[in-house]
Amino acid sequence: MTPNVFDNLPDVFEELVDWPKRLANEAPFYRGLFERVRAKSVVDVACGTGRHAAMFHSWGLQVEGSDVSPRMIDCARRHFGEPSGPRWVVRSFDEPIEAAVPFDAALCVGNSLALAADIAAVQRAVQQMLSAVRSGGVVVVHVLNLWHLPDGPCVWHKCKRLKLPQGEVFLARGVHRCGDQGYVELIVADLSGGGPMRGESARLSGIEADELRRMALQAGAAEVQLFGGYQEQPYDRQQSVDLLMVARKA
């Protein structure tokens, strides 16, 4: 797996996302989906700092959140607790998901799957998620639709001046496409003590919708739906900002 650009910077990751706005936008989709499949348990693969997992737990679901980064999991535990809250596990998304009883739903969202080392790792992750859910359960994958970006220039999504535990910093995050690959760029500049400017870069796999559908079907899905976002609008390769897959297990 490609190292996560935010692996050592969970505080930065938290500040770069408007979590109340994001979760308010996505919650109706997940509530509707979970009601349709009567989900009572969910595993959030590549859960980051645990915001989605905590939201699902607040709805009364049994939740496991996993992430390859121990720092992200530590952050999730501090914010949302254990054992009274969700269960937190350090695990990569392409490793087996061990559970005594299959989950009703599994998800890997927020473009995490695009950080896989290669397409083979993406396929393993899809396989593991479908293996972890019961018959009739669902797998949700959400990634940035790389193909809507221009080929070459960086598109800067966030530029913010913030006060973090380590001091005041300027943060900038962008993404750009080069052929069939993408890159996340992160700049962190210390404004309080004259420290060095830090730059991070992580490669994104170019995941095609048809390829993702094929992986899910080969892994045991009976039905696969592809959307351009959480309002379930049709997916358009040239126009959609997001690629959202919902795969229902046979």
Protein Blocks (a to p, Z undefined) as FASTA:
>chain_A
ZZdfklmmmmlmmmmpcfklmmmmmmmmmmmmmmmnopabdcdehklnommmmmmmmnop
acddddfblklmmmmmmmnopaklccdddddfkbccddfbdcfbdcdehhlmmmpmblkl
mmmmmmmmmmmpcehiacddddddfklpcchiacdfbdcddddfkbccddddddddehja
ccdddddddfklopacdddddddddddfklmmmmmmmnopabdcddfbjnopacdfklmm
bdcdddddZZ
